[in-house]
């Protein structure tokens, strides 16, 4: 496969033989890429492959050492008013949100349209509320970013960029902080925005589970070079190449490829969506299914002896009736009862804003329960300094930049 797919659309973004170094590290190596107007292009690759650097170079947040970047056929401005004007038409959503912490959510979204586009406050606020509603956080408009979960802040960042009516949008892993359902919602928002405005989208992503059904092209970067570039079907048919690079195929593709290897499905068109994989599997299983022999679900409690087993491991985490309410009156969590014993691995899942991060902060003492009791290794978090609790409950934050480390 060639590094550049055939593209009949007029390019809005074009990179020609771009190179970039960070000291001795050669991050981008002779990268040439053309993105047509209205295309949705996803750039994937392992960590450190150069994806984010590529994205930032397009917006000139990173300078390049050699080569050329063109926006609508014109060289990327170096600085000054021309660069500022270009950035107003080339929106960017960062991996770490970069919202203004001292402003409300509504103010974050209206700032650009008022100050740069010259909209009235009323016009900007109406547009902002429409966008916040579209990404599912309209109810958070009067809060500040610190009161929102990471996933909710990412949605606000997307709404803020869309409010500028950009011709093209650059997304640096926009769904990294989102649960799968919320990630799908974000992709739906981007798809609707593209359909309504013809906007060009470049998505930098590491996970590929939902990408295939939302993009026109997939570009794979490996060690600073474009290794694959084509339609989702073309790219994801190169399973061995992707595995060697360190990129997982979507699970649906892996399922259809396994069935193809077993001679149960065609090998020239892998299933790119969940619906496609379900149809493929159903077509294979349907002849063998029988209503007379239904599958009976079992729970862990059905295992022999499971109900009578006594776990004698010491209790490490003991939560009884724990609740926490934010200053706005919004309930973070309430009525949590939980016991975790030594050696257990516990997964806490839920939608963005469900209270997962709040619960984690209760366990390490960063916040104290407004009701109930939280004990870590027998220590009541309300009466124990965080410095003491830290030796019993270490925390890795969602955004590692917020952690301070000492050698």
C-alpha positions as a Markdown table, in Angstrom:
| # | Residue | x | y | z |
|---|---|---|---|---|
| 1 | Unk | 0.0 | 0.0 | 0.0 |
| 2 | Unk | 1.3 | 3.4 | -0.8 |
| 3 | Unk | 1.8 | 6.0 | 1.9 |
| 4 | Unk | -0.8 | 8.3 | 0.2 |
| 5 | Unk | -4.2 | 7.2 | -0.9 |
| 6 | Unk | -5.9 | 8.5 | -4.0 |
| 7 | Unk | -7.8 | 11.7 | -3.1 |
| 8 | Unk | -10.0 | 13.4 | -5.6 |
| 9 | Unk | -11.1 | 16.1 | -3.2 |
| 10 | Unk | -9.3 | 19.4 | -3.1 |
| 11 | Unk | -6.8 | 19.3 | -0.2 |
| 12 | Unk | -7.4 | 21.6 | 2.7 |
| 13 | Unk | -4.4 | 20.4 | 4.6 |
| 14 | Unk | -1.2 | 19.2 | 3.0 |
| 15 | Unk | 2.1 | 18.1 | 4.4 |
| 16 | Unk | 5.1 | 17.7 | 2.0 |
| 17 | Unk | 8.2 | 15.9 | 3.2 |
| 18 | Unk | 8.0 | 17.1 | 6.8 |
| 19 | Unk | 10.8 | 16.4 | 9.3 |
| 20 | Unk | 10.9 | 17.2 | 12.9 |
| 21 | Unk | 13.5 | 16.5 | 15.6 |
| 22 | Unk | 13.5 | 16.9 | 19.4 |
| 23 | Unk | 17.2 | 17.0 | 20.0 |
| 24 | Unk | 18.6 | 13.7 | 18.8 |
| 25 | Unk | 15.1 | 12.2 | 18.5 |
| 26 | Unk | 13.8 | 12.1 | 15.0 |
| 27 | Unk | 10.0 | 12.3 | 15.6 |
| 28 | Unk | 8.7 | 12.9 | 12.1 |
| 29 | Unk | 10.5 | 11.4 | 9.1 |
| 30 | Unk | 9.7 | 12.6 | 5.6 |
| 31 | Unk | 5.9 | 12.8 | 6.2 |
| 32 | Unk | 3.7 | 13.6 | 3.2 |
| 33 | Unk | 0.0 | 13.7 | 3.7 |
| 34 | Unk | -3.0 | 15.3 | 1.9 |
| 35 | Unk | -6.4 | 15.7 | 3.5 |
| 36 | Unk | -9.3 | 16.7 | 1.3 |
| 37 | Unk | -12.1 | 19.1 | 2.2 |
| 38 | Unk | -14.8 | 17.3 | 4.2 |
| 39 | Unk | -12.7 | 14.2 | 4.9 |
| 40 | Unk | -12.5 | 12.5 | 8.3 |
| 41 | Unk | -9.0 | 11.1 | 8.7 |
| 42 | Unk | -7.9 | 9.1 | 11.7 |
| 43 | Unk | -4.2 | 8.9 | 12.6 |
| 44 | Unk | -3.3 | 5.9 | 14.7 |
| 45 | Unk | -0.1 | 4.4 | 16.0 |
| 46 | Unk | 1.6 | 3.3 | 19.2 |
| 47 | Unk | 2.7 | 5.8 | 21.9 |
| 48 | Unk | 5.7 | 7.8 | 20.9 |
| 49 | Unk | 5.1 | 7.2 | 17.1 |
| 50 | Unk | 4.7 | 11.0 | 16.4 |
| 51 | Unk | 0.9 | 11.3 | 16.2 |
| 52 | Unk | 0.5 | 14.2 | 18.5 |
| 53 | Unk | 3.6 | 16.0 | 17.1 |
| 54 | Unk | 2.0 | 15.7 | 13.6 |
| 55 | Unk | -1.2 | 17.2 | 14.9 |
| 56 | Unk | 0.5 | 20.1 | 16.7 |
| 57 | Unk | 2.7 | 20.8 | 13.7 |
| 58 | Unk | -0.4 | 21.4 | 11.4 |
| 59 | Unk | -1.5 | 24.1 | 13.8 |
| 60 | Unk | 2.1 | 25.4 | 14.2 |
| 61 | Unk | 2.1 | 24.6 | 17.9 |
| 62 | Unk | 5.3 | 22.8 | 17.0 |
| 63 | Unk | 7.7 | 24.1 | 14.3 |
| 64 | Unk | 9.2 | 21.7 | 11.8 |
| 65 | Unk | 12.8 | 21.4 | 10.7 |
| 66 | Unk | 12.2 | 20.9 | 7.0 |
| 67 | Unk | 9.4 | 20.3 | 4.5 |
| 68 | Unk | 6.3 | 22.3 | 4.0 |
| 69 | Unk | 2.7 | 22.5 | 5.4 |
| 70 | Unk | 0.0 | 24.1 | 3.3 |
| 71 | Unk | -3.5 | 25.1 | 4.4 |
| 72 | Unk | -5.9 | 25.5 | 1.5 |
| 73 | Unk | -2.9 | 25.7 | -0.8 |
| 74 | Unk | -1.1 | 28.4 | 1.1 |
| 75 | Unk | 2.1 | 27.9 | 3.2 |
| 76 | Unk | 1.4 | 27.8 | 7.0 |
| 77 | Unk | 2.0 | 31.3 | 8.4 |
| 78 | Unk | 5.1 | 31.6 | 10.6 |
| 79 | Unk | 3.6 | 34.1 | 13.2 |
| 80 | Unk | 1.6 | 37.2 | 13.7 |
| 81 | Unk | -2.0 | 38.1 | 12.7 |
| 82 | Unk | -1.9 | 35.6 | 9.7 |
| 83 | Unk | -1.2 | 32.7 | 12.0 |
| 84 | Unk | -3.8 | 33.8 | 14.5 |
| 85 | Unk | -6.4 | 34.1 | 11.7 |
| 86 | Unk | -5.5 | 30.6 | 10.4 |
| 87 | Unk | -5.8 | 29.1 | 13.9 |
| 88 | Unk | -9.3 | 30.6 | 14.2 |
| 89 | Unk | -10.3 | 28.5 | 11.2 |
| 90 | Unk | -8.4 | 25.4 | 12.3 |
| 91 | Unk | -9.8 | 24.3 | 15.6 |
| 92 | Unk | -8.0 | 22.0 | 18.0 |
| 93 | Unk | -9.1 | 19.9 | 20.9 |
| 94 | Unk | -6.2 | 18.8 | 23.2 |
| 95 | Unk | -5.8 | 15.5 | 25.1 |
| 96 | Unk | -5.7 | 17.4 | 28.4 |
| 97 | Unk | -8.7 | 19.7 | 27.7 |
| 98 | Unk | -6.9 | 23.0 | 28.4 |
| 99 | Unk | -10.1 | 24.8 | 29.6 |
| 100 | Unk | -9.8 | 28.1 | 31.5 |
| 101 | Unk | -10.1 | 27.0 | 35.1 |
| 102 | Unk | -11.3 | 30.4 | 36.4 |
| 103 | Unk | -14.2 | 30.6 | 33.9 |
| 104 | Unk | -17.6 | 28.9 | 33.9 |
| 105 | Unk | -18.2 | 26.3 | 31.2 |
| 106 | Unk | -20.5 | 28.8 | 29.3 |
| 107 | Unk | -17.8 | 31.4 | 29.5 |
| 108 | Unk | -15.2 | 29.0 | 28.1 |
| 109 | Unk | -17.3 | 28.3 | 25.1 |
| 110 | Unk | -18.4 | 31.9 | 24.4 |
| 111 | Unk | -15.0 | 33.6 | 24.8 |
| 112 | Unk | -13.7 | 32.9 | 21.3 |
| 113 | Unk | -16.9 | 33.7 | 19.4 |
| 114 | Unk | -17.1 | 37.1 | 21.3 |
| 115 | Unk | -13.5 | 38.1 | 21.2 |
| 116 | Unk | -12.4 | 36.7 | 17.9 |
| 117 | Unk | -15.5 | 36.4 | 15.7 |
| 118 | Unk | -17.2 | 39.5 | 17.1 |
| 119 | Unk | -20.5 | 37.9 | 18.0 |
| 120 | Unk | -22.7 | 39.5 | 20.6 |
| 121 | Unk | -22.8 | 37.9 | 24.0 |
| 122 | Unk | -26.4 | 36.8 | 23.5 |
| 123 | Unk | -25.6 | 35.2 | 20.1 |
| 124 | Unk | -22.5 | 33.5 | 21.5 |
| 125 | Unk | -24.4 | 32.2 | 24.5 |
| 126 | Unk | -27.3 | 30.8 | 22.4 |
| 127 | Unk | -24.8 | 29.1 | 20.1 |
| 128 | Unk | -22.8 | 27.8 | 23.1 |
| 129 | Unk | -25.9 | 26.3 | 24.8 |
| 130 | Unk | -26.9 | 24.5 | 21.6 |
| 131 | Unk | -23.4 | 23.0 | 21.3 |
| 132 | Unk | -23.2 | 22.1 | 25.0 |
| 133 | Unk | -26.6 | 20.4 | 24.7 |
| 134 | Unk | -25.4 | 18.5 | 21.6 |
| 135 | Unk | -22.4 | 17.1 | 23.5 |
| 136 | Unk | -24.5 | 16.3 | 26.6 |
| 137 | Unk | -23.3 | 18.8 | 29.2 |
| 138 | Unk | -25.7 | 21.7 | 28.9 |
| 139 | Unk | -26.7 | 21.2 | 32.6 |
| 140 | Unk | -23.1 | 22.0 | 33.6 |
| 141 | Unk | -23.0 | 25.4 | 31.9 |
| 142 | Unk | -22.7 | 27.5 | 35.1 |
| 143 | Unk | -20.0 | 25.3 | 36.7 |
| 144 | Unk | -16.3 | 25.7 | 36.5 |
| 145 | Unk | -14.1 | 22.9 | 35.0 |
| 146 | Unk | -12.9 | 21.6 | 38.3 |
| 147 | Unk | -16.5 | 20.6 | 39.1 |
| 148 | Unk | -16.7 | 18.4 | 36.0 |
| 149 | Unk | -15.3 | 14.9 | 35.4 |
| 150 | Unk | -12.5 | 14.5 | 32.9 |
| 151 | Unk | -14.9 | 13.2 | 30.3 |
| 152 | Unk | -17.3 | 16.1 | 30.8 |
| 153 | Unk | -14.4 | 18.5 | 30.4 |
| 154 | Unk | -13.4 | 16.9 | 27.1 |
| 155 | Unk | -17.0 | 17.4 | 25.8 |
| 156 | Unk | -16.8 | 21.1 | 26.7 |
| 157 | Unk | -13.4 | 21.4 | 24.9 |
| 158 | Unk | -15.1 | 19.9 | 21.8 |
| 159 | Unk | -18.0 | 22.4 | 22.1 |
| 160 | Unk | -15.6 | 25.3 | 22.5 |
| 161 | Unk | -13.8 | 24.4 | 19.3 |
| 162 | Unk | -17.0 | 23.9 | 17.3 |
| 163 | Unk | -18.3 | 27.3 | 18.5 |
| 164 | Unk | -15.6 | 28.9 | 16.3 |
| 165 | Unk | -17.2 | 27.5 | 13.1 |
| 166 | Unk | -13.8 | 26.0 | 12.0 |
| 167 | Unk | -13.2 | 24.7 | 8.5 |
| 168 | Unk | -11.1 | 21.9 | 9.9 |
| 169 | Unk | -10.7 | 20.4 | 13.3 |
| 170 | Unk | -7.7 | 18.7 | 14.9 |
| 171 | Unk | -8.4 | 16.3 | 17.7 |
| 172 | Unk | -5.6 | 14.9 | 19.9 |
| 173 | Unk | -7.1 | 11.7 | 21.4 |
| 174 | Unk | -10.5 | 13.4 | 22.2 |
| 175 | Unk | -12.0 | 10.2 | 23.7 |
| 176 | Unk | -9.1 | 9.2 | 25.9 |
| 177 | Unk | -11.0 | 10.2 | 29.0 |
| 178 | Unk | -14.4 | 9.0 | 27.9 |
| 179 | Unk | -16.3 | 5.7 | 28.6 |
| 180 | Unk | -17.2 | 3.8 | 25.5 |
| 181 | Unk | -20.8 | 5.1 | 25.4 |
| 182 | Unk | -19.7 | 8.7 | 25.7 |
| 183 | Unk | -16.9 | 8.1 | 23.1 |
| 184 | Unk | -19.6 | 7.0 | 20.6 |
| 185 | Unk | -21.7 | 10.1 | 21.5 |
| 186 | Unk | -18.7 | 12.3 | 20.7 |
| 187 | Unk | -18.1 | 10.6 | 17.4 |
| 188 | Unk | -21.8 | 11.1 | 16.6 |
| 189 | Unk | -21.4 | 14.8 | 17.3 |
| 190 | Unk | -18.5 | 15.0 | 15.0 |
| 191 | Unk | -20.3 | 13.1 | 12.3 |
| 192 | Unk | -23.3 | 15.4 | 12.5 |
| 193 | Unk | -21.0 | 18.5 | 12.5 |
| 194 | Unk | -19.3 | 17.2 | 9.3 |
| 195 | Unk | -22.7 | 16.5 | 7.6 |
| 196 | Unk | -24.0 | 20.0 | 8.5 |
| 197 | Unk | -20.9 | 22.0 | 7.7 |
| 198 | Unk | -18.7 | 19.9 | 5.5 |
| 199 | Unk | -15.9 | 20.3 | 8.1 |
| 200 | Unk | -12.6 | 18.5 | 7.7 |
| 201 | Unk | -11.6 | 16.4 | 10.7 |
| 202 | Unk | -8.2 | 14.9 | 11.7 |
| 203 | Unk | -8.4 | 12.6 | 14.7 |
| 204 | Unk | -5.3 | 11.4 | 16.6 |
| 205 | Unk | -6.2 | 8.2 | 18.4 |
| 206 | Unk | -4.7 | 5.2 | 20.1 |
| 207 | Unk | -7.8 | 3.1 | 20.5 |
| 208 | Unk | -9.5 | 1.9 | 17.3 |
| 209 | Unk | -12.7 | 0.2 | 18.6 |
| 210 | Unk | -15.1 | 2.8 | 17.2 |
| 211 | Unk | -13.0 | 4.5 | 14.5 |
| 212 | Unk | -13.9 | 2.5 | 11.4 |
| 213 | Unk | -17.5 | 3.4 | 11.1 |
| 214 | Unk | -16.8 | 7.2 | 11.6 |
| 215 | Unk | -13.9 | 7.9 | 9.3 |
| 216 | Unk | -13.1 | 8.0 | 5.6 |
| 217 | Unk | -9.4 | 7.2 | 5.9 |
| 218 | Unk | -7.0 | 5.6 | 8.4 |
| 219 | Unk | -3.3 | 6.7 | 8.5 |
| 220 | Unk | -0.9 | 4.5 | 10.6 |
| 221 | Unk | 2.3 | 6.1 | 11.8 |
| 222 | Unk | 5.2 | 4.0 | 12.9 |
| 223 | Unk | 8.4 | 5.5 | 14.3 |
| 224 | Unk | 7.7 | 8.8 | 12.7 |
| 225 | Unk | 6.8 | 7.5 | 9.2 |
| 226 | Unk | 3.5 | 6.8 | 7.5 |
| 227 | Unk | 3.3 | 3.0 | 7.3 |
| 228 | Unk | -0.3 | 2.6 | 6.0 |
| 229 | Unk | -2.8 | 5.0 | 4.5 |
| 230 | Unk | -6.2 | 4.0 | 3.1 |
| 231 | Unk | -9.8 | 3.2 | 3.7 |
| 232 | Unk | -10.6 | 1.4 | 7.0 |
| 233 | Unk | -11.2 | -1.8 | 5.1 |
| 234 | Unk | -7.8 | -1.5 | 3.4 |
| 235 | Unk | -5.8 | -0.7 | 6.5 |
| 236 | Unk | -7.4 | -3.1 | 8.9 |
| 237 | Unk | -6.9 | -6.0 | 6.4 |
| 238 | Unk | -3.2 | -5.7 | 7.2 |
| 239 | Unk | -3.5 | -7.4 | 10.5 |
| 240 | Unk | 0.1 | -8.8 | 10.7 |
| 241 | Unk | 1.6 | -5.4 | 9.8 |
| 242 | Unk | -0.5 | -3.6 | 12.5 |
| 243 | Unk | 0.5 | -6.2 | 15.1 |
| 244 | Unk | 4.1 | -5.7 | 14.3 |
| 245 | Unk | 3.7 | -1.9 | 14.6 |
| 246 | Unk | 1.9 | -2.3 | 17.9 |
| 247 | Unk | -1.6 | -1.3 | 16.8 |
| 248 | Unk | -4.6 | -3.5 | 17.7 |
| 249 | Unk | -7.2 | -4.2 | 15.0 |
| 250 | Unk | -10.8 | -3.4 | 16.1 |
| 251 | Unk | -12.3 | -6.4 | 17.9 |
| 252 | Unk | -14.9 | -6.8 | 15.2 |
| 253 | Unk | -12.2 | -7.1 | 12.6 |
| 254 | Unk | -10.3 | -9.7 | 14.7 |
| 255 | Unk | -13.5 | -11.7 | 15.0 |
| 256 | Unk | -14.2 | -11.7 | 11.3 |
| 257 | Unk | -10.6 | -12.4 | 10.5 |
| 258 | Unk | -10.6 | -15.5 | 12.8 |
| 259 | Unk | -13.8 | -16.7 | 11.2 |
| 260 | Unk | -12.2 | -16.2 | 7.8 |
| 261 | Unk | -9.2 | -18.2 | 8.8 |
| 262 | Unk | -11.5 | -21.0 | 9.8 |
| 263 | Unk | -13.2 | -20.9 | 6.5 |
| 264 | Unk | -16.5 | -19.6 | 7.9 |
| 265 | Unk | -16.5 | -16.1 | 6.5 |
| 266 | Unk | -15.1 | -14.2 | 3.5 |
| 267 | Unk | -11.5 | -12.9 | 4.0 |
| 268 | Unk | -11.7 | -9.9 | 1.7 |
| 269 | Unk | -14.0 | -7.6 | 3.7 |
| 270 | Unk | -13.6 | -7.6 | 7.5 |
| 271 | Unk | -16.5 | -6.5 | 9.7 |
| 272 | Unk | -15.8 | -2.9 | 10.7 |
| 273 | Unk | -18.8 | -2.3 | 13.0 |
| 274 | Unk | -20.5 | -4.2 | 15.9 |
| 275 | Unk | -23.6 | -4.6 | 13.8 |
| 276 | Unk | -21.5 | -6.1 | 11.0 |
| 277 | Unk | -19.8 | -8.6 | 13.3 |
| 278 | Unk | -23.1 | -9.6 | 14.9 |
| 279 | Unk | -24.7 | -10.2 | 11.5 |
| 280 | Unk | -21.6 | -12.3 | 10.5 |
| 281 | Unk | -21.7 | -14.4 | 13.6 |
| 282 | Unk | -25.5 | -14.8 | 13.5 |
| 283 | Unk | -25.3 | -16.0 | 9.9 |
| 284 | Unk | -22.9 | -18.7 | 11.0 |
| 285 | Unk | -24.7 | -19.8 | 14.2 |
| 286 | Unk | -28.3 | -19.6 | 13.1 |
| 287 | Unk | -28.5 | -23.0 | 11.5 |
| 288 | Unk | -27.2 | -24.7 | 14.6 |
| 289 | Unk | -29.4 | -22.9 | 17.2 |
| 290 | Unk | -32.2 | -24.8 | 18.8 |
| 291 | Unk | -35.0 | -23.5 | 21.1 |
| 292 | Unk | -35.0 | -26.9 | 22.8 |
| 293 | Unk | -31.4 | -26.3 | 24.2 |
| 294 | Unk | -31.3 | -22.7 | 25.4 |
| 295 | Unk | -28.1 | -21.3 | 27.0 |
| 296 | Unk | -28.7 | -20.9 | 30.7 |
| 297 | Unk | -26.7 | -18.0 | 32.3 |
| 298 | Unk | -24.7 | -18.7 | 35.4 |
| 299 | Unk | -23.5 | -16.3 | 38.1 |
| 300 | Unk | -20.3 | -16.6 | 40.2 |
| 301 | Unk | -22.5 | -17.7 | 43.1 |
| 302 | Unk | -23.5 | -20.8 | 41.2 |
| 303 | Unk | -20.0 | -22.3 | 41.4 |
| 304 | Unk | -19.9 | -25.4 | 43.7 |
| 305 | Unk | -19.1 | -24.3 | 47.2 |
| 306 | Unk | -19.0 | -20.5 | 46.3 |
| 307 | Unk | -21.9 | -19.6 | 48.6 |
| 308 | Unk | -20.4 | -21.3 | 51.6 |
| 309 | Unk | -16.8 | -20.1 | 51.1 |
| 310 | Unk | -15.4 | -17.8 | 53.8 |
| 311 | Unk | -12.8 | -15.2 | 52.8 |
| 312 | Unk | -10.4 | -14.8 | 55.7 |
| 313 | Unk | -8.1 | -12.3 | 53.9 |
| 314 | Unk | -7.7 | -9.0 | 55.9 |
| 315 | Unk | -10.0 | -6.1 | 54.9 |
| 316 | Unk | -8.0 | -3.3 | 53.3 |
| 317 | Unk | -10.8 | -1.0 | 52.2 |
| 318 | Unk | -14.0 | -0.7 | 54.2 |
| 319 | Unk | -16.6 | 1.8 | 53.1 |
| 320 | Unk | -19.9 | 2.1 | 55.1 |
| 321 | Unk | -22.7 | 4.5 | 54.0 |
| 322 | Unk | -20.2 | 6.9 | 52.4 |
| 323 | Unk | -21.5 | 10.1 | 50.7 |
| 324 | Unk | -20.0 | 13.2 | 49.3 |
| 325 | Unk | -21.7 | 16.3 | 48.1 |
| 326 | Unk | -20.1 | 19.2 | 46.2 |
| 327 | Unk | -20.6 | 22.8 | 47.3 |
| 328 | Unk | -23.2 | 23.3 | 44.6 |
| 329 | Unk | -25.5 | 20.9 | 46.3 |
| 330 | Unk | -24.8 | 18.3 | 43.6 |
| 331 | Unk | -24.5 | 14.8 | 45.0 |
| 332 | Unk | -21.2 | 13.3 | 44.0 |
| 333 | Unk | -21.8 | 9.9 | 45.5 |
| 334 | Unk | -24.2 | 8.7 | 48.2 |
| 335 | Unk | -24.9 | 5.5 | 50.2 |
| 336 | Unk | -21.7 | 3.6 | 49.1 |
| 337 | Unk | -21.0 | 0.3 | 51.0 |
| 338 | Unk | -18.0 | -1.6 | 49.9 |
| 339 | Unk | -15.4 | -4.1 | 51.3 |
| 340 | Unk | -12.2 | -4.9 | 49.5 |
| 341 | Unk | -9.8 | -7.6 | 50.9 |
| 342 | Unk | -6.1 | -8.0 | 50.5 |
| 343 | Unk | -5.1 | -9.2 | 47.1 |
| 344 | Unk | -8.4 | -8.3 | 45.4 |
| 345 | Unk | -8.5 | -6.4 | 42.1 |
| 346 | Unk | -11.6 | -4.2 | 41.9 |
| 347 | Unk | -12.8 | -2.4 | 38.8 |
| 348 | Unk | -15.1 | 0.6 | 39.3 |
| 349 | Unk | -17.0 | 1.4 | 36.1 |
| 350 | Unk | -19.7 | 3.9 | 35.1 |
| 351 | Unk | -20.6 | 6.7 | 32.8 |
| 352 | Unk | -18.7 | 10.0 | 32.9 |
| 353 | Unk | -19.9 | 12.0 | 35.8 |
| 354 | Unk | -21.1 | 8.9 | 37.7 |
| 355 | Unk | -18.8 | 9.5 | 40.6 |
| 356 | Unk | -15.9 | 7.2 | 39.9 |
| 357 | Unk | -13.2 | 9.8 | 40.4 |
| 358 | Unk | -15.0 | 11.2 | 43.5 |
| 359 | Unk | -15.0 | 7.7 | 45.0 |
| 360 | Unk | -11.3 | 7.3 | 44.3 |
| 361 | Unk | -10.5 | 10.6 | 46.1 |
| 362 | Unk | -12.5 | 9.4 | 49.1 |
| 363 | Unk | -10.3 | 6.3 | 49.3 |
| 364 | Unk | -7.0 | 8.2 | 49.4 |
| 365 | Unk | -8.3 | 11.0 | 51.7 |
| 366 | Unk | -8.0 | 13.8 | 49.2 |
| 367 | Unk | -11.7 | 14.5 | 50.1 |
| 368 | Unk | -13.5 | 13.5 | 53.2 |
| 369 | Unk | -16.9 | 11.9 | 53.3 |
| 370 | Unk | -19.8 | 14.2 | 54.2 |
| 371 | Unk | -21.6 | 11.1 | 55.6 |
| 372 | Unk | -20.6 | 7.6 | 56.5 |
| 373 | Unk | -17.1 | 6.2 | 57.1 |
| 374 | Unk | -14.2 | 5.3 | 54.8 |
| 375 | Unk | -11.4 | 3.2 | 56.3 |
| 376 | Unk | -8.1 | 2.3 | 54.6 |
| 377 | Unk | -6.1 | -0.5 | 56.4 |
| 378 | Unk | -8.2 | 0.3 | 59.5 |
| 379 | Unk | -7.5 | 4.0 | 59.4 |
| 380 | Unk | -10.5 | 6.4 | 59.3 |
| 381 | Unk | -9.8 | 8.8 | 56.5 |
| 382 | Unk | -11.5 | 11.7 | 58.3 |
| 383 | Unk | -9.0 | 11.6 | 61.1 |
| 384 | Unk | -5.9 | 10.5 | 59.3 |
| 385 | Unk | -3.6 | 12.9 | 57.4 |
| 386 | Unk | -3.3 | 12.3 | 53.6 |
| 387 | Unk | 0.5 | 12.0 | 54.1 |
| 388 | Unk | -0.1 | 8.9 | 56.2 |
| 389 | Unk | -2.9 | 7.5 | 54.0 |
| 390 | Unk | -0.6 | 7.8 | 51.0 |
| 391 | Unk | 1.6 | 5.0 | 52.3 |
| 392 | Unk | -1.4 | 2.7 | 52.2 |
| 393 | Unk | -3.3 | 4.0 | 49.1 |
| 394 | Unk | -1.2 | 5.1 | 46.2 |
| 395 | Unk | -3.0 | 6.9 | 43.4 |
| 396 | Unk | -2.3 | 7.3 | 39.7 |
| 397 | Unk | -4.3 | 10.2 | 38.4 |
| 398 | Unk | -6.2 | 10.3 | 35.1 |
| 399 | Unk | -3.9 | 13.1 | 33.9 |
| 400 | Unk | -0.3 | 12.3 | 35.0 |
| 401 | Unk | 0.7 | 15.9 | 34.5 |
| 402 | Unk | -1.1 | 16.7 | 37.8 |
| 403 | Unk | 1.2 | 14.5 | 39.8 |
| 404 | Unk | 4.3 | 15.7 | 41.5 |
| 405 | Unk | 7.1 | 13.1 | 41.8 |
| 406 | Unk | 10.3 | 13.2 | 43.8 |
| 407 | Unk | 13.4 | 11.0 | 43.2 |
